[in-house]
Amino acid sequence: MKPRYLLRSMIHHRMAASLTALLIALAFTLTTGLVFAQTATTPKLDVPYVPTPQPIVDKMLDLAKVGKNDVLYDLGCGDGRIVITAAKERGARGTGIDINPVRIQEAKQNAKDAGVADKAEFKVGDLFQSDFSKATVVTLYLLPDINRKLRPQLWKQLKVGTRVVSHDFDMGPEWPPEKVEKIGGKTLYFWKITPENKKSATALAQLSK
Ligand SMILES: C[S@@+](CC[C@H](N)C(=O)[O-])C[C@H]1O[C@@H](n2cnc3c(N)ncnc32)[C@H](O)[C@@H]1O
């Protein structure tokens, strides 16, 4: 091959190699970017989103006798319906916590639409990392194992007399409910935090040291 053609062929080879490297880098960036975007917008849920039907929400609030002096926390609040109903129908203040930012955006909009944005607050957060010690009422619609995992935190954080209502799931044999109500194929459980619960929380904290 003449030196001129040899040089041209070498240049073509180099350009093709550089182009391939560029394409690989671009594909890598797009893929990792996509994976990052997906993990950033889809948090790991301990419980899937299933909203409590409105008649059951009303019954949960009845069971806890929610009134205007209450501070209600819904842990895993979904679209905010329990906190919003407590604010709108009973005059209570409330906070909803959900790990999914999409749910919190919906809840904030629903509170605005219902005219209770001043009483109903919503925060993105993991319920296991949250401070709900100001609550006088806690509502839950989680799962049996998540309720049990949460139990020591409820005992530790909540004041004596705070009411806890759970839709469909109990807290295990270590914490039998004070009341159980059945409505339309659903079961509601009710507890009140007692001085014994606080002692158990202290004992558990000692054990884990
Ligand atoms: C069954 S839904 C209940 C929604 C609402 N409380 C209701 O009764 O209509 C459970 C909610 O918990 C949220 N969730 C799941 N894991 C969570 C966690 N670790 N911390 C906070 N929220 C969580 C989900 O995003 C979902 O909105």
The ligand as an ORCA input file, in Angstrom:
! r2SCAN-3c Opt
* xyz 0 1
  C     -51.977      0.919     52.717
  S     -51.429      2.560     52.333
  C     -52.382      3.481     53.510
  C     -52.623      4.915     53.096
  C     -53.475      5.736     54.091
  N     -52.981      5.642     55.439
  C     -54.898      5.263     54.087
  O     -55.282      4.560     55.032
  O     -55.623      5.594     53.120
  C     -49.766      2.553     53.018
  C     -48.947      3.779     52.718
  O     -47.710      3.664     53.419
  C     -46.679      4.251     52.644
  N     -45.398      3.680     53.109
  C     -44.854      2.480     52.837
  N     -43.699      2.303     53.489
  C     -43.483      3.436     54.216
  C     -42.460      3.880     55.108
  N     -41.401      3.118     55.417
  N     -42.568      5.110     55.664
  C     -43.637      5.917     55.368
  N     -44.626      5.536     54.523
  C     -44.572      4.326     53.964
  C     -47.056      3.896     51.215
  O     -46.457      4.794     50.306
  C     -48.587      3.996     51.271
  O     -49.023      5.273     50.860
*
